[in-house]
Amino acid sequence: MDKIGKKIAQLSPQQRALLEEYLKNKKSSKSENKKPKSLPKIEPDFENKYLPFPLTDIQEAYWVGRGHNLELGNVSTHIDREVDYINLDLPKFERAWQKIINRHDALRTIVLDDGTQQILPQIPPYKIQVIDLQNQTEDAITEGGTQSAITQSGTQSVIASKLVEIRKNLSHEVLDCKQATLFKIIATVLSPEKTKLHFSYDALILDGFSSQILLGELYQLYNNPQTELKTLELSFRDYVLALENWKKTPKYDLAKNYWLEKLKTLPPRPELELNQVIQNIKKPKFEVLILQLDQKNWQKLKEKGTKKSLTPSGILLSAFSQILRLWSKKPEFTINLTFFDRLGFHPQVNDIAGDFTSIVLLGVENHSETDFVNQAKQLQQQLWSDIDNHLFTGVKVVRELAKQKRISPQALMPIVFTSF
């Protein structure tokens, strides 16, 4: 049984039903018969691996967004997370992480002034910053404090305050993209047994799926330093250049024509009530608000969606859009959707790290007279059709829109929906 057959065999009946629904919709698509049957295969270019190469569309958008000339610019797109460890051997962890750096080109990639990126053959050994919060005393945190140890509750307050400070610094840090490295790891030692690791990395070099690859391999190398991971031949540079060549094919022209036609009717961004003028925000600060469904209700929601041929992402997308409609001055608008776009140019495409993110613009029409399920189905079907033409990326669509309307640099489509 081939790999695809094995994966299909592992699907639940509900998942297979959704897959059949998706394939049925794709088969009826007008563009289906025009698609090439297979992707071109690429050979790794070892000789030129360390030469500069272009940024992808989304990388270029991130890079430009670091400047102060755009609305909501002057900020980097990055991810930070925390993981608690018990009895962590930090030197051992650091050695394992160094192996990951040596293995994955993305962790040795910089962005040059001309808007190209470059893989460095090697970088200096990475040292994890250590912050020791054990045995905190009042005089360690207050001016002219007492010599006596503070109470347990006071110690916890000190630790909490320091963690808040670390998170605040990491959350809006803009790393120099011309200098290695575009990631940071901080180890906060809370007790002899407990250590909290703070991971922060710039989306210029890594997407969410890539971080899972790195953490999975890191886990293997830490727990078994003798682990021999398979050699990576493909580089992100190979992939990006193959993608550039793929854009010279009829497939790209079809996608471009699809979006140029769609631009004629694509709604604007949601018109939301704002507390201040966006142009006056010179250093934007973003906050994370979390609402979480418990496992039982989430499972029920997914099961109901499956019966209606709706994916979990399709359900959430529809709910997100309807909530936006409540706040938008106009019922029709366009939002950004992110997805991981790893085309099968090489067997190792799913093994390497990099920023494979792409975006697609989704026009949300006003179907207020339709019930939630049918609205979700219409939106899901529209999304599938748009993703079929993803080679002309959402970044390019926005640029084309700005050019047609002669709009000065601004956040044309600032609302983003992401679902993994």
N, C-alpha and C positions, 0 to 999 in steps of 0.2 A: 504494500500500500504506500503511495507517495505521501509527501508531507501534508499536502492539502487534504488528502483523503483521511489521514490520521486526525487532523484538526477537526474536520467535519464530524468524524465518528465520536469525538469527545464532547461535542455540543449537546446540550439538553434538547428535548423536543421543542421547547419554546424558542430556543436560540436558532434551531434549524428552520423553524417556521418563519422567523424574522429574516433569516438569510434567503430563503426561497422568495419571500416577498420583495426583498431588495433586488435580487437577480431578475425577477419578473419585471420589475419597474425599469431596470437598466435595459432589458431586452427590448422593451417597447420604445425606448428613447430613440429619437430621430438620429442622433449622432452615433449610435452604437455601431452601425455597420461601417462607419468611416474610421473606426479605431484600428490601429495596427494590432496584429495578433500578439506580438511580443515586444518587449523592450530590448534595445540594443545592449549588448554586453560590453564591459570595459575591462581593460587590462591596467593594473596598477602601474603608475609611472614613478618608479623608484629614483630614477636619475634626477628628476626635477621636483622631487617632493618638497624641498625647502625653498622653492621659488614662490614669490607672491602670487596670489590668485584672487579672483573677484569675491566680494561679499555676496551672499544670497540676497534676495529682495527684502526678506524680513530682517536680516542682519544689517543691511544698509539703513532700513527704517529705524532700527534701534540706535545705530551709530549717529544718524542725523538727529534723532530725538534727544541726544545728549547735549546738543547745542541749545542756546537760549533764544534762537530766532523763531522757534515754533511755539504755538500754544501748548501749554502743559509740557514744554520741553525742559531742558536743564536737569534731567534726571535719567538714571540708567534703569534698564529693565533687568531685574535680577531676582533670584530666589534665595531665601534663607530658611533654614530649618534647624530644629534642635533634636538631639537624640540623647537619651539618658543611658548610661552604661554602668554596670556593676562590676567592680574589680577590673577596670580597664588597665591594660598594660600599655601605657602611652608610648614608650619607645618602640614597642613591637608594632603598635598601630601606625606610628610614623613611618616605620620601615615598609609596612604594607602599602601605605599611601604613596610612598616614593615609587614603588613598583607600578602603581596605577598611573602616576605622572609619566613615567618612562614608557608605559605601554600605549597610552592614549594621546594622540597628537593634539586634541582639542585643549588639553591642559597646558600645552606649550605654544598656544597660538596667540598672536598679538594682531592689532589692527594698526596699519600705517596711516600717515597723514594723507595719503592720496586715496584713501578709501578702499584699499586692498588689505587682505589678511595674509599672514605668513606663519608657517609652522617653524618653530625653532628646534634645531637638532637636540638641544638639551638646555636645561635651566639649572641654576644653583640648587643644591639640596634644600628641600622645603622644610622649614622649622615651624611646628605648630605653636602658636602663642598660648601660654599657660597662665591662667589667672587663679591663684590659690585663695579660696574663701574659707579655708579651715581656720578654726580658732580665732574668729573675729572678736575684737574687743572694741569698746567705745572709743578709746583714744585713737584707734585706727581709722575712725570715720568722722570724728568730730574735732573741732578746734579746741585744744585745751581740755580734752576729755579726761575722765577718771581713769585710774590705773586698774580698777577692778573689772573683772569679766562681766559682760552684760548678761541679762537673763536669756533663757532659751528663745523666748518670743522675740526679744530684741535682736538676737543673732539671726533669726529667720527674716526679720525685717531688713537687716543689713544685706543679707544675701538676695532677698527679693529686689531691693533697690538697685543692687549692682547688676542683677540680671536684666532689669528694665533698662538700665543704661547701656548694656551691651547690645540688647535688641534694638534700641533706638539708634545706636551708631551704625549697626549693620543694615538696618532696614532702608536707610536712605543714603548709604555710602555709594559714591561713584568712583570705582576703581579706574586707574589710568590704563586705558586700553592699549597704549603703546608700550606698556611694561608688563612683563610676566611677573606676577600671575594674575589672571582674571578670576581668581577664587580665593577664599580665605577660610581657614579652620581655626577656631578658638576652643581651647579646652578649659572649662571652668571646673576646678576641683572643689566639690562641696563637702566631701568627707573622705576618710581613707578608702572607703568602699565605693563611693558614688562620684561619677564624673559626668558632666553635661558637655556634649560637643555641639558647637555652633558651626553649621556649614553655610557658607554664602558663596554663590557663584553668579557670574554675569551671563545673561541669556545670549549674549553675543557668541559664546562658545559652546553652550550646552542647553538642550531643551529638557523637559521633564522626563522623557523616556530615557535619555542619555544618562541622567543622574541615577536612574534605577539600574542601568547597566553598571555604572561605576560602583555603586554601593553593593550590588550583588557580588561583583568580583572582589571588592575590598573585604567583604565578609569571608569569602573563601581564603584569601591570602592571609588574613589576620588569624583565622582559626587553624589554618594549615599552611605555614610559610613555604613548605616544599611543593605546594600546588603548581603545576605547570599548565598555564592557560594556553590555549591554541594561539599560534602566531597570527597577528593581524597584518595582512598584506595591503588591504584597501585603506586609503587615507581619505579624509574628508575633502581634501583637495581634488582627488580623483573624482569623487562624486559630484562636486560642484562643477567641475569642467565638463563632465558628462552631461549634467543638467543643462549647461549652457549650449552644448551641441544639440541636445534634444529640442531646444527651443527654435532650432532652425528647420524643424520638420513641419509637414502639413498639419500634424496634430496640434502644434502650437498655434498655427494660423486659424484653425477651427475654433480653438478656445478664445483667441483674441477677438474674432468676429462675433462670437457669442456674447462677449461682454461689451463690446462696442455697441451692439444692438440693444443690449439690456440697459445700458447707461441712459438711453433715451427716456426710459420710464422709471428708473431707479429712484426711490424716494430719498429725501435728505436724511440727515441724522435726526434722532429724537430731539424735539424742542422742549427742553426741560427748564423749569424755573430754577434760576441760580441765585445764590446769595451775594455773589460778586461777579464782576466782569472777568471772564477767563483771561483776557489779555493782560490784566493787572497782576496775575499770579506769576511771580518770577521764579519762585522755588516751590513747586508743588509738593505737598505731603499727602501720602495715601495711607488710609487706615483699612485694616482687615476686620470685617464684621462676619461673625459665624453663626449660622443657624443649622442645626444638624438633626436629621430624622433618626429616630432609633431604628435598630436593625429590623425589628418586626414590621414596622410601618413601611420602611423602605422596601422590604421584600414583597409586601402586599401590593405596593404601588407598581413594582416591576412586573409582578404576575398579571395584574390588571392590564398593564400596558401591552404585554405580550399577546393577550387575548384579542387586543384591538390592533395588532400589528404595529405597535409603537415601541421604539427603543427607549431605554431610560433617558438617554440624552435628548431624544425627541420630546419626551414629556416635560423635562426640565426647561428645554428651549421654549416650548409653548408657554409655560407658566411664566418664565422670565419675560417673554415678549408681552404677555398680557399685563403684567405688572408695570412694565415700561409705558404701555399705552395709557394707563391710569394717570401717569404723571406728565406725559407728553402733550403738548398743545395740539398736535395733529396725530390722528390715529394710524397713519402709515409712515413708516420710517425704515432706515437701514442700520443694521448692526454688523459688527465684525465677529467672525467665528474662527477660532484657531483649531488646527489639527496637525498631526505629525505626518509628514509627507515623505516617506522613504520609498523611493522607486527602486524596483529590483534590478538595478544595473549589475549587481555583483552578489554572490552568495553571502558576503560578509556585511552587507548593507545594514543589517539589523544587529551587528555586533560592535560597530564603531560609535564613538561619541561625537557629537557635533550639534549644531542648531538646525534641525530638519523641520522646524516649524514653518507652516504656511498659514495664510489667512484667506478666507473667502467672504465676500460681502453678501449678506442675505437681506433682501427686501421683504419687510413684514407688511402685508396688506391688511386692510381693515375687513375682518370677517366677524364683526360683532354679532351678526344675526345667526352665526353658526355656533353649535355647541363646542365644548372644549376638545372633545375627541376628534371631531372633524377638522377643527382648526389645527390641531397638532399634526394630523395626517397631511393636510395641505402644506404645512410648513416643512415637515419632514421630507415630503416628496420634492418640494422646491429646493431644499438643501442638497439632496442627492443629485439633482440635475445640475446645480451650480458646482458641486464638487467634481462632477464628471468633466468640467471645463476648468479645473484648478490650475492648469499649467500657465495660464495667464493669471498671475496671482492677484489677490486683493490689493496688494501694495501697488501694483501696476494700474489696477482699475482706479484707485484713488488718485494716482498721479494723472491719469488720463482725464479724470473728472475735473481736477484742478486746472488742467491745461484748457479744457473746453470752456470752462466757466471763468477762466482768467482770475482765479481766486488766489490771493496772497497766502503764504504759509499759515496754515491753521489746522486745528484738529478736526478734519472733515468728517471722520467717522470714529468718534472716540469711545463708543460703547462696545465692549468686548464680552462675548460669551465663550467660556471654555468648559469643556466636559471631556473627561478621559474615558 
